[in-house]
C-alpha cells in the first residue's frame, strides 16, 4: 500500500528513502486520480527496489501543490536525493506497462 504523506511526515519519508521518490498528487473528487491509484499500487509493489511511491492529497495540503507548481491532477513528481527532478508524464494514459516505463525513465535522469 502506498503511504500518504502529510506535512509532518514529508521531510522524514522523502529524505530517508534510499530510492528515488515519486509523489502522486491527487484529490478525492478527481476521477483520473481514482483510475490511477490502483495502477500505482501495483507498480509500487512491483518496482519497490527501484522507486518509492507516496501520495499527497492537495485538498488537505495545498501548499505542496503550490511548492511543486501543480496546476492539474493527477501529477507525479519525481524527487531524487532530496531534489525535485521533474514529473512523470501522465497525459498519455495510465496503462501499467507504459506508466512503469515512464517512471523508470523519469527516475533515471
C-alpha positions in Angstrom: 0.0 0.0 0.0 1.2 3.5 -0.9 1.9 5.7 2.1 0.0 9.0 2.3 2.4 11.9 3.1 1.5 14.8 5.4 3.5 17.9 6.3 4.6 16.1 9.4 5.9 13.1 7.6 7.0 14.7 4.3 10.6 15.6 5.1 11.4 12.4 7.0 9.8 10.0 4.5 11.1 11.6 1.4 14.6 12.3 2.7 15.0 8.9 4.3 14.2 7.0 1.1 17.1 5.1 -0.3 15.3 5.2 -3.7 14.2 8.0 -5.9 10.7 9.1 -4.9 7.5 9.6 -6.9 4.8 11.6 -5.2 1.2 11.2 -6.6 -0.6 14.5 -6.0 -4.3 13.7 -6.0 -7.7 14.7 -4.6 -10.7 12.5 -3.6 -13.0 14.2 -6.2 -10.6 13.6 -9.1 -11.8 10.8 -11.4 -8.5 10.3 -13.2 -6.8 10.1 -9.8 -9.1 7.2 -8.8 -8.2 5.4 -12.0 -4.5 5.9 -11.5 -4.4 4.8 -7.9 -4.8 1.0 -8.3 -2.3 1.1 -11.1 0.3 2.9 -9.0 -0.4 0.5 -6.2 0.6 -2.4 -8.5 3.6 -0.6 -9.8 4.8 0.4 -6.3 4.8 -3.2 -5.2 6.5 -4.5 -8.4 9.4 -2.0 -8.5 9.8 -1.1 -4.9 13.5 -1.9 -5.2 13.8 1.0 -7.8 11.4 3.7 -6.5 9.4 4.6 -3.5 5.9 6.0 -4.3 3.9 8.2 -2.0 0.6 10.0 -2.2 -0.3 13.5 -1.1 -3.9 15.0 -1.1 -3.7 18.5 -2.5 -7.0 19.4 -0.9 -5.6 18.8 2.6 -2.1 20.2 1.8 -2.5 22.9 -1.0 0.8 24.4 0.0 2.6 21.4 -1.5 0.7 21.8 -4.8 2.0 25.4 -4.8 5.5 24.3 -3.9 5.6 22.0 -7.0 3.6 24.2 -9.2 0.8 21.6 -9.6 -1.9 23.0 -11.9 -3.7 19.8 -12.8 -4.0 16.4 -11.1 -3.1 13.7 -11.0 0.5 14.8 -11.1 3.5 12.6 -10.4 6.5 14.5 -9.1 10.0 12.9 -9.0 12.4 13.7 -6.2 15.9 12.2 -6.2 18.5 12.7 -3.4 16.1 15.3 -1.9 15.9 17.4 -5.1 13.0 18.0 -7.4 13.8 16.3 -10.7 10.6 16.8 -12.7 7.4 14.9 -13.4 6.3 11.6 -14.8 4.2 12.3 -17.9 0.6 11.2 -17.4 -1.1 12.7 -20.5 -0.7 9.5 -22.5 -2.7 7.4 -20.0 -2.4 5.1 -17.1 -1.6 1.8 -18.7 0.6 -0.2 -16.2 3.4 -1.1 -18.5 3.6 2.3 -20.1 3.4 4.1 -16.8 6.1 1.8 -15.3 8.4 2.6 -18.2 7.7 6.4 -17.8 8.5 6.2 -14.1 11.8 4.3 -14.9 12.8 6.9 -17.4 11.9 9.8 -15.0 14.0 8.4 -12.1 16.9 7.5 -14.4 17.6 11.2 -15.2 
